[in-house]
Amino acid sequence: MSFRAPALLFLATALAAAPPQLVLSVPEGTDLGMPGVPSAADTWLAMVEGAATRLDFAQFYLANRPGSALDRVVAALEAAGRRGVKVRFLLSARGPEADAATLARIRAIPGAEVRHLDLSDRKGVLHAKYFLVDGRELFVGSQNFDWRALAHIHETGVRLDAPGTVARLGAVFESDWARAGKAVPPKIALPPLQSGEPELLASPADLNPPGVRATLPVLLDLLAQARTRIRMQVLTYNPATGGQAHWPLLDNALRAAAVRGVKVELLVSDWNLEAPAVHHLRSLAALPHVEVRVTAIPEDPGGFIPYARVIHSKLLRVDRDTLMVSTSNGSERYFTASRNVEVLFRDAALAAQADLISDRLWNSPHTFRLEPGRTYTPRKRG
């Protein structure tokens, strides 16, 4: 895949964008990889090494291990700084504690800046995982900036250089960067999306810059318009807010689709077998036209790795031509309280490729059909 030379921030280039490229991480020791789909480890390294002027990262947290694939990415960031590339890192003020040694390495990069976005007033976090290179290309996916995300977790992301899409993600970054610095978010004039360009969506709605639509209403519209099939893959699905109050919007949309005769397929991780979430899964799985499957990745032969060996990809396919690559799971706060981003494609070929990736999980020996009357043992996480 060929990507273009650097362009000014947010300006559409006259050059045609390269085709979008799905990017995959698979747990070591499994056969879940896909021929022709590059790894996140290789893609991240190539994108960082190709940066000429600027690298802007927004990540939930940092977790590195010496000698890992992520460690090579961190080293590439350090090299980028030495050749004059401006590095900005935006992290969540709430959430897992950052790896202090890696954070110190990033802060030590010449000219690098690190800020923390605090959404605690709404009980939210910066949950998005993305970065921009020279304001001309982006990576959005389920991969956290975590060594496990490149080697021991099933993750899916996308690399693309569509100018209108990149500009919208850049506007989200600049808005959040300003907010993290206690400044007023800048007003950015966004170019119109060109024919065929995917749309960048974001949550929560009230934090979005003008020209960036909120994810939730678009998602609900997609589900309402589905004609034949919905396949959703998330780490966890739980329509109970804070474990207590019912949040019906997403759940009702899936149920309504099933009532219309749409085939609804929900794929979740075995982290979803904890109560009360599993009760909602059972209720959904009991409906006609709905199938819920659970993937349980075997432990690493070298021993238990906390918060790993799990499916973490967040994908939605509707009918044959619609694909959403997401950073959100299936619960309310991902859409109403926390910063997340999605890329929405109307692209039958890309949706078909995403289906092949998902089929490897759906039909894997590590995956089983959830039975409404069966009791399940929750998976140890950490």
C-alpha positions as a printed NumPy array, in Angstrom:
array([[  0.   ,   0.   ,   0.   ],
       [  1.432,   3.347,  -1.014],
       [  0.952,   6.459,   1.125],
       [  1.539,  10.059,   0.089],
       [  4.12 ,  12.663,   0.972],
       [  3.34 ,  14.982,   3.904],
       [  0.694,  17.672,   3.508],
       [ -0.311,  20.648,   5.609],
       [ -2.549,  19.845,   8.571],
       [ -6.193,  19.242,   7.634],
       [ -5.801,  20.336,   3.986],
       [ -7.128,  17.983,   1.347],
       [ -4.506,  16.996,  -1.171],
       [ -4.978,  16.815,  -4.904],
       [ -3.595,  13.301,  -4.911],
       [ -5.981,  10.377,  -4.768],
       [ -6.053,   8.627,  -1.409],
       [ -4.667,   5.101,  -1.193],
       [ -7.153,   2.309,  -0.488],
       [ -7.864,   1.813,   3.228],
       [ -5.962,  -1.035,   4.801],
       [ -7.246,  -3.246,   7.607],
       [ -4.569,  -4.085,  10.165],
       [ -4.614,  -7.036,  12.541],
       [ -3.09 ,  -8.203,  15.811],
       [ -3.48 , -11.86 ,  16.77 ],
       [ -2.439, -13.712,  19.932],
       [  0.822, -15.57 ,  19.475],
       [  0.354, -19.307,  19.073],
       [ -3.04 , -19.032,  17.356],
       [ -4.028, -19.411,  13.695],
       [ -6.236, -16.302,  13.656],
       [ -4.075, -14.276,  11.294],
       [ -5.197, -13.486,   7.754],
       [ -3.055, -13.701,   4.603],
       [ -2.678, -10.269,   3.063],
       [ -3.646,  -8.399,   6.231],
       [ -0.594,  -6.703,   7.786],
       [  0.188,  -6.799,  11.473],
       [ -0.276,  -3.794,  13.706],
       [  3.32 ,  -4.158,  14.915],
       [  4.722,  -3.797,  11.391],
       [  2.221,  -1.095,  10.408],
       [  2.845,   1.084,  13.452],
       [  6.6  ,   0.831,  12.979],
       [  6.374,   1.742,   9.285],
       [  4.089,   4.698,   9.95 ],
       [  6.288,   6.118,  12.708],
       [  9.461,   5.595,  10.675],
       [  7.81 ,   7.337,   7.709],
       [  6.846,  10.467,   9.662],
       [  8.463,  13.673,   8.41 ],
       [  7.026,  16.481,  10.545],
       [  4.542,  15.409,  13.213],
       [  3.141,  12.422,  15.147],
       [ -0.019,  12.918,  17.212],
       [ -1.095,  10.043,  19.469],
       [ -4.276,   9.698,  21.535],
       [ -4.209,   6.64 ,  23.773],
       [ -5.975,   5.289,  26.843],
       [ -2.702,   4.361,  28.591],
       [  0.884,   3.137,  28.047],
       [  2.211,  -0.339,  28.873],
       [  5.514,  -1.473,  27.378],
       [  7.884,  -4.383,  27.904],
       [ 11.588,  -4.289,  26.948],
       [ 12.28 ,  -6.23 ,  23.769],
       [  8.627,  -6.304,  22.691],
       [  7.214,  -5.179,  19.344],
       [  5.905,  -2.069,  21.091],
       [  9.381,  -1.361,  22.427],
       [ 10.564,  -1.089,  18.819],
       [  7.78 ,   1.428,  18.154],
       [  8.892,   3.49 ,  21.164],
       [ 12.464,   3.392,  19.861],
       [ 11.181,   4.574,  16.466],
       [  9.406,   7.464,  18.202],
       [ 12.68 ,   8.426,  19.869],
       [ 14.436,   8.295,  16.502],
       [ 11.678,  10.412,  14.951],
       [ 12.185,  13.057,  17.613],
       [ 15.919,  13.124,  16.945],
       [ 15.307,  13.838,  13.253],
       [ 13.014,  16.743,  14.103],
       [  9.549,  15.161,  14.087],
       [  7.205,  16.828,  16.594],
       [  5.668,  14.204,  18.915],
       [  2.499,  14.872,  20.91 ],
       [  0.967,  12.254,  23.209],
       [ -2.527,  12.626,  24.658],
       [ -3.386,  10.163,  27.44 ],
       [ -6.387,   9.593,  29.667],
       [ -6.204,  11.161,  33.112],
       [ -8.281,   8.235,  34.419],
       [ -7.775,   4.55 ,  33.767],
       [ -4.858,   2.126,  34.026],
       [ -1.716,   3.708,  35.418],
       [  0.785,   4.538,  32.704],
       [  4.046,   2.624,  32.48 ],
       [  6.296,   5.173,  34.197],
       [  9.483,   4.165,  32.386],
       [  7.877,   4.405,  28.947],
       [  6.175,   7.681,  29.798],
       [  9.569,   9.052,  30.857],
       [ 11.091,   7.927,  27.541],
       [  8.381,   9.721,  25.58 ],
       [  8.742,  12.887,  27.654],
       [ 12.492,  12.789,  26.968],
       [ 12.019,  12.824,  23.179],
       [ 13.312,  16.191,  21.908],
       [ 10.383,  18.59 ,  21.598],
       [  7.808,  16.011,  22.724],
       [  4.719,  17.06 ,  24.677],
       [  2.455,  14.893,  26.837],
       [ -0.974,  15.925,  28.103],
       [ -3.746,  14.148,  29.992],
       [ -7.424,  14.504,  29.104],
       [ -9.591,  14.498,  32.222],
       [-13.217,  13.432,  31.693],
       [-13.799,  12.457,  35.315],
       [-16.57 ,  15.04 ,  35.681],
       [-18.715,  12.774,  33.502],
       [-17.166,   9.519,  34.776],
       [-15.505,   9.048,  31.411],
       [-12.04 ,   8.343,  30.041],
       [-10.078,   8.915,  26.876],
       [-10.755,   5.44 ,  25.495],
       [ -9.954,   6.165,  21.826],
       [ -6.842,   4.601,  20.339],
       [ -5.44 ,   6.362,  17.291],
       [ -2.593,   8.351,  15.846],
       [ -1.975,  10.729,  12.955],
       [  1.158,  11.039,  10.831],
       [  2.055,  14.447,   9.359],
       [ -1.631,  15.367,   9.255],
       [ -1.941,  13.143,   6.162],
       [ -2.719,   9.606,   7.362],
       [ -4.261,   7.945,  10.378],
       [ -4.501,   4.721,  12.294],
       [ -7.676,   3.963,  14.259],
       [ -8.262,   0.648,  15.974],
       [ -8.877,  -1.349,  19.098],
       [ -5.144,  -1.558,  19.894],
       [ -4.089,   0.239,  23.056],
       [ -0.484,   1.451,  23.308],
       [  0.259,  -1.809,  25.105],
       [  2.81 ,  -4.505,  24.283],
       [  0.08 ,  -7.123,  24.762],
       [ -2.089,  -5.466,  22.081],
       [  0.56 ,  -6.288,  19.467],
       [  1.271,  -9.864,  20.552],
       [ -1.339, -11.419,  22.84 ],
       [ -4.74 ,  -9.874,  22.013],
       [ -6.971, -10.07 ,  18.938],
       [ -7.243,  -6.494,  17.649],
       [ -8.369,  -4.838,  14.431],
       [ -7.575,  -1.374,  13.136],
       [ -7.429,   0.56 ,   9.903],
       [ -4.789,   2.683,   8.193],
       [ -5.934,   5.271,   5.682],
       [ -5.037,   8.611,   4.152],
       [ -8.414,   9.93 ,   2.932],
       [ -7.965,  13.707,   3.432],
       [-11.482,  14.466,   4.69 ],
       [-11.39 ,  11.612,   7.198],
       [ -7.912,  12.519,   8.419],
       [ -8.956,  16.166,   8.786],
       [-11.887,  15.212,  11.016],
       [ -9.761,  13.029,  13.267],
       [ -7.191,  15.823,  13.389],
       [ -9.908,  18.22 ,  14.518],
       [-10.904,  15.812,  17.286],
       [ -7.277,  15.579,  18.398],
       [ -6.753,  19.345,  18.371],
       [ -9.971,  19.875,  20.322],
       [ -9.015,  17.338,  22.984],
       [ -5.41 ,  18.545,  23.077],
       [ -6.595,  22.073,  23.789],
       [ -9.062,  20.832,  26.389],
       [ -6.295,  18.841,  28.111],
       [ -4.251,  22.055,  28.214],
       [ -7.157,  23.99 ,  29.78 ],
       [ -7.567,  26.024,  26.593],
       [-10.545,  26.757,  24.374],
       [-10.701,  24.213,  21.518],
       [ -9.814,  25.83 ,  18.198],
       [-12.361,  26.35 ,  15.448],
       [-11.25 ,  24.344,  12.438],
       [-12.828,  24.575,   8.998],
       [-13.142,  21.032,   7.709],
       [-13.108,  20.134,   4.017],
       [-16.18 ,  18.317,   2.724],
       [-15.949,  14.558,   2.503],
       [-15.267,  13.504,  -1.057],
       [-17.204,  10.732,  -2.762],
       [-16.164,   7.388,  -1.315],
       [-14.304,   8.814,   1.681],
       [-15.13 ,   7.087,   4.974],
       [-16.677,   9.174,   7.724],
       [-14.983,   9.821,  11.052],
       [-17.431,   9.623,  13.964],
       [-16.755,  10.364,  17.626],
       [-18.233,  10.297,  21.121],
       [-19.422,  11.928,  23.289],
       [-21.447,  14.28 ,  21.105],
       [-20.951,  17.45 ,  23.144],
       [-17.145,  17.215,  22.891],
       [-17.089,  16.855,  19.118],
       [-15.816,  19.711,  16.961],
       [-18.256,  21.098,  14.363],
       [-18.447,  18.814,  11.353],
       [-17.843,  15.57 ,  13.268],
       [-21.009,  13.562,  13.836],
       [-21.702,  11.643,  17.036],
       [-21.406,   7.875,  16.804],
       [-24.515,   6.738,  18.664],
       [-27.26 ,   8.177,  16.415],
       [-25.417,   6.971,  13.32 ],
       [-25.004,   3.512,  14.842],
       [-28.68 ,   3.286,  15.753],
       [-29.665,   4.397,  12.244],
       [-27.463,   1.711,  10.714],
       [-29.094,  -0.97 ,  12.853],
       [-32.571,   0.344,  12.052],
       [-31.836,   0.243,   8.319],
       [-30.302,  -3.257,   8.299],
       [-32.04 ,  -5.553,   5.828],
       [-30.374,  -8.954,   6.052],
       [-27.577,  -9.212,   8.606],
       [-25.846,  -7.468,  11.496],
       [-22.569,  -8.787,  12.862],
       [-21.152,  -6.993,  15.879],
       [-17.867,  -7.871,  17.549],
       [-16.855,  -6.263,  20.85 ],
       [-14.855,  -7.113,  23.956],
       [-17.979,  -6.84 ,  26.108],
       [-21.677,  -6.148,  25.607],
       [-23.684,  -4.937,  28.58 ],
       [-26.833,  -2.777,  28.366],
       [-26.712,  -2.105,  32.117],
       [-25.28 ,   1.282,  33.061],
       [-22.855,   0.993,  35.946],
       [-24.043,  -2.574,  36.406],
       [-27.485,  -1.421,  37.52 ],
       [-29.72 ,   0.826,  35.387],
       [-30.843,  -0.55 ,  32.047],
       [-29.683,   1.322,  28.947],
       [-32.03 ,   0.127,  26.214],
       [-30.932,   1.986,  23.083],
       [-28.421,  -0.442,  21.587],
       [-30.131,  -3.532,  22.975],
       [-33.523,  -2.481,  21.633],
       [-32.033,  -1.758,  18.214],
       [-30.59 ,  -5.266,  17.965],
       [-33.824,  -6.838,  19.197],
       [-35.907,  -4.795,  16.765],
       [-33.687,  -5.924,  13.898],
       [-34.168,  -9.555,  14.902],
       [-37.942,  -9.073,  15.028],
       [-37.752,  -7.77 ,  11.43 ],
       [-36.041, -11.019,  10.443],
       [-32.522,  -9.594,  10.25 ],
       [-29.875, -12.13 ,  11.215],
       [-28.076, -10.748,  14.273],
       [-24.663, -12.19 ,  15.167],
       [-22.893, -10.961,  18.299],
       [-19.332, -12.054,  19.043],
       [-17.866, -11.227,  22.458],
       [-14.926, -12.25 ,  24.611],
       [-15.082, -14.586,  27.581],
       [-14.655, -11.533,  29.81 ],
       [-18.35 , -11.033,  29.056],
       [-19.359, -14.115,  31.061],
       [-19.476, -12.198,  34.344],
       [-22.805, -11.22 ,  35.904],
       [-24.83 ,  -9.154,  35.2  ],
       [-23.594,  -8.865,  31.611],
       [-24.008, -12.573,  30.908],
       [-27.695, -12.385,  31.84 ],
       [-28.262,  -9.819,  29.099],
       [-26.395, -12.031,  26.649],
       [-28.621, -14.975,  27.554],
       [-31.737, -12.878,  27.06 ],
       [-30.554, -11.705,  23.661],
       [-29.443, -15.185,  22.585],
       [-32.894, -16.602,  23.341],
       [-34.468, -14.574,  20.526],
       [-35.152, -15.969,  17.045],
       [-32.644, -14.763,  14.426],
       [-30.035, -13.974,  17.114],
       [-26.85 , -15.921,  17.74 ],
       [-24.315, -14.994,  20.412],
       [-20.881, -16.583,  20.361],
       [-18.024, -16.283,  22.851],
       [-14.315, -16.606,  22.091],
       [-11.927, -17.941,  24.741],
       [ -8.299, -17.599,  23.624],
       [ -6.034, -20.21 ,  25.28 ],
       [ -3.443, -18.998,  27.74 ],
       [  0.082, -18.418,  26.501],
       [  2.267, -21.551,  26.779],
       [  4.693, -19.483,  28.824],
       [  2.105, -18.848,  31.532],
       [ -0.713, -16.51 ,  32.479],
       [ -0.457, -12.949,  31.122],
       [ -2.747, -10.473,  32.924],
       [ -5.283,  -8.642,  30.754],
       [ -4.332, -10.557,  27.624],
       [ -5.254, -13.598,  25.516],
       [ -8.634, -12.107,  24.67 ],
       [-10.53 , -10.739,  21.655],
       [-10.602,  -6.951,  21.833],
       [-11.532,  -6.024,  18.231],
       [-14.54 ,  -3.73 ,  17.836],
       [-16.204,  -4.148,  14.458],
       [-19.691,  -3.759,  13.029],
       [-20.834,  -5.051,   9.658],
       [-24.322,  -4.271,   8.368],
       [-25.611,  -6.113,   5.3  ],
       [-22.909,  -6.432,   2.634],
       [-21.439,  -2.981,   2.203],
       [-21.196,  -1.22 ,   5.569],
       [-18.288,  -1.532,   7.996],
       [-17.524,   0.38 ,  11.18 ],
       [-14.067,   0.105,  12.747],
       [-14.462,   1.217,  16.329],
       [-12.816,   1.838,  19.687],
       [-16.125,   1.411,  21.596],
       [-17.567,  -1.595,  23.388],
       [-21.276,  -2.348,  23.759],
       [-22.171,  -0.236,  26.791],
       [-23.617,   3.237,  27.319],
       [-20.605,   5.13 ,  28.667],
       [-18.502,   4.419,  25.607],
       [-20.96 ,   6.623,  23.693],
       [-22.104,   9.158,  26.288],
       [-19.187,   9.734,  28.687],
       [-15.885,   8.57 ,  27.177],
       [-13.968,   9.771,  24.145],
       [-14.098,   7.161,  21.389],
       [-13.82 ,   7.32 ,  17.622],
       [-15.133,   5.246,  14.743],
       [-14.469,   5.077,  11.011],
       [-17.553,   4.29 ,   8.925],
       [-17.05 ,   2.747,   5.487],
       [-19.539,   2.154,   2.688],
       [-17.194,  -0.27 ,   1.002],
       [-18.322,  -3.785,   0.091],
       [-14.782,  -5.055,  -0.543],
       [-13.448,  -3.823,   2.799],
       [-16.54 ,  -5.121,   4.615],
       [-15.993,  -8.523,   3.   ],
       [-12.378,  -8.557,   4.186],
       [-13.524,  -7.683,   7.709],
       [-15.987, -10.563,   7.463],
       [-13.159, -12.952,   6.65 ],
       [-11.263, -11.745,   9.724],
       [-14.345, -12.193,  11.875],
       [-15.163, -15.573,  10.312],
       [-11.82 , -16.888,  11.553],
       [-13.002, -16.149,  15.077],
       [-16.666, -17.051,  14.579],
       [-15.752, -20.536,  13.31 ],
       [-12.667, -21.015,  15.481],
       [-12.315, -23.965,  17.877],
       [-11.749, -21.293,  20.54 ],
       [-15.313, -19.996,  20.019],
       [-18.562, -21.48 ,  21.318],
       [-22.225, -20.644,  21.024],
       [-23.726, -19.113,  24.158],
       [-26.653, -21.205,  25.371],
       [-29.312, -19.313,  27.375],
       [-29.792, -22.107,  29.92 ],
       [-26.146, -22.844,  30.629],
       [-23.993, -21.557,  33.501],
       [-20.545, -20.237,  32.613],
       [-17.404, -19.622,  34.654],
       [-16.014, -16.09 ,  34.174],
       [-12.486, -15.788,  32.807],
       [ -9.724, -14.489,  35.054],
       [ -8.595, -11.112,  33.721],
       [ -5.717,  -9.785,  35.81 ]])
